[in-house]
């Protein structure tokens, strides 16, 4: 096995890993969790915890 065979194997394994991650990210079973995570920056901070991190102080 020479270095070019190793490079080919690493390329194929990387492609398979990438396609697996894409399939996982686009799967319907993860959609609800990703939608919830996408809304986290817009969530209202509650209590003194938000004020200690520089939250809205009204």
C-alpha positions in Angstrom: 0.0 0.0 0.0 1.6 3.3 -1.0 0.8 6.8 0.2 -1.7 7.4 -2.7 -3.8 4.5 -1.6 -3.9 5.8 1.9 -4.9 9.3 0.6 -7.7 7.7 -1.4 -9.0 5.7 1.7 -8.9 8.9 3.8 -10.8 10.8 1.2 -13.5 8.2 0.9 -13.9 7.9 4.7 -14.1 11.7 5.0 -16.8 11.9 2.3 -18.8 9.2 4.0 -18.5 11.0 7.3 -19.6 14.3 5.7 -22.6 12.7 4.0 -23.5 11.0 7.3 -23.5 14.4 9.1 -25.5 16.0 6.4 -28.1 13.2 6.6 -28.3 13.5 10.4 -28.7 17.3 10.2 -31.5 17.1 7.6 -33.4 14.2 9.2 -36.9 14.9 10.3 -36.5 13.3 13.7 -34.0 16.1 14.7 -36.1 19.0 13.3 -37.9 19.8 16.5 -34.7 19.9 18.5 -33.0 22.1 16.0 -36.0 24.5 15.8 -36.0 24.8 19.5 -32.2 25.5 19.5 -32.6 28.1 16.8 -35.0 30.1 19.0 -32.6 30.1 22.1 -31.0 33.5 21.2 -34.5 35.1 21.2 -35.7 33.6 24.5 -36.3 36.0 27.3 -33.9 35.6 30.1 -35.5 35.2 33.5 -34.4 36.3 37.0 -31.1 37.8 38.2 -29.2 35.3 36.1 -29.7 37.4 33.0 -28.6 40.6 34.7 -25.3 39.0 35.8 -24.5 38.2 32.2 -25.2 41.7 30.9 -28.9 41.0 30.0 -31.6 43.7 29.7 -31.8 45.7 32.8 -35.1 47.6 32.9 
